[in-house]
C-alpha cells in the first residue's frame, strides 16, 4: 500500500493505493480508501495569495536590421513562416495578428504589442527561421 495526500477543490484527502500488476501480484483486487484529512485550524493571518505571473519580457529594441526609433519583433522560437498578414506602411492596433509562425506542428500568432505602423517586414511566407530572427519592425 502507498499512502498519498490529495487535494481536490480545496478539500484534502488521505488516500491509500494498492499497486496491482507488479511481479508479486496479490490475489485480492486493488483497494482504494479515501477519508477526508483533518481540517486545518484557521489562523488569524489571511491565507497566502499566489503572486501573478511576471509580465513577458518586452521585445528587443533596435536590432542590427532595424532602424533607430523602431521596435524590433524577433522570433520567440525557430519555425516556419506560414502567413504574413501585414506589409510595410500598414497601421496596426495592439493585439492585431501580424504573422503566423509554425513551430513543432503548432501555429503561433505573432501579435502587435502596441498600436503602431509597420516599418518593415523582414520575413517571407514559407521561410524557415531561427529563434531571435527579426520578423517585423514597428514605428
Residue pairs with C-beta under 8 A, 6 or more apart in sequence:
1 16
1 17
1 18
1 31
2 16
2 17
2 18
2 19
3 14
3 15
3 16
3 17
4 14
4 15
4 16
4 17
5 12
5 13
5 14
5 15
5 37
6 12
6 13
6 15
7 13
11 36
12 36
12 37
13 34
13 35
13 36
13 37
14 34
14 35
14 36
14 37
15 32
15 33
15 34
16 31
16 32
16 33
17 30
17 32
18 26
18 28
18 30
18 31
18 32
19 30
20 26
20 29
20 30
58 113
59 71
59 72
59 73
59 74
59 113
60 72
60 74
61 71
61 72
62 68
62 70
62 72
63 72
63 74
63 134
63 137
65 72
65 122
65 134
65 137
66 72
66 119
66 120
66 134
66 137
67 119
67 137
69 139
70 119
70 120
70 137
70 138
70 139
71 113
71 114
71 116
71 137
71 138
71 139
72 134
72 136
72 137
73 98
73 110
73 113
73 134
73 135
73 136
73 137
73 138
74 132
74 133
74 134
74 135
75 101
75 110
75 129
75 130
75 131
75 132
75 133
75 135
76 108
76 110
76 131
77 101
77 103
77 108
77 131
78 103
78 128
78 129
78 130
78 131
79 101
79 102
79 103
79 104
79 108
79 128
79 129
80 101
80 102
80 103
80 126
80 127
80 128
80 129
81 99
81 100
81 101
81 102
81 123
81 124
81 125
81 126
81 127
81 129
82 99
82 100
82 101
82 102
82 107
82 125
83 99
83 100
83 125
84 98
84 99
84 121
84 123
84 124
84 125
85 97
85 98
85 99
85 100
86 92
86 96
86 98
86 99
86 118
86 121
86 136
87 118
87 121
88 118
88 119
88 120
88 121
89 117
89 118
90 117
90 118
91 115
91 116
91 117
91 118
92 98
92 112
92 115
92 116
92 117
92 118
92 138
93 112
93 115
94 112
94 113
94 114
94 115
95 111
95 112
96 111
96 112
97 109
97 110
97 111
98 110
98 111
98 112
98 118
98 135
98 136
99 109
99 110
99 121
99 123
99 135
99 136
100 107
100 108
100 109
100 110
101 107
101 108
101 109
101 110
101 129
101 135
102 108
110 135
110 136
112 138
113 138
114 138
116 138
116 139
117 138
117 139
118 136
118 137
118 138
118 139
119 137
119 138
119 139
120 136
120 137
121 135
121 136
122 133
122 134
122 135
122 136
122 137
123 129
123 133
123 135
123 136
129 135
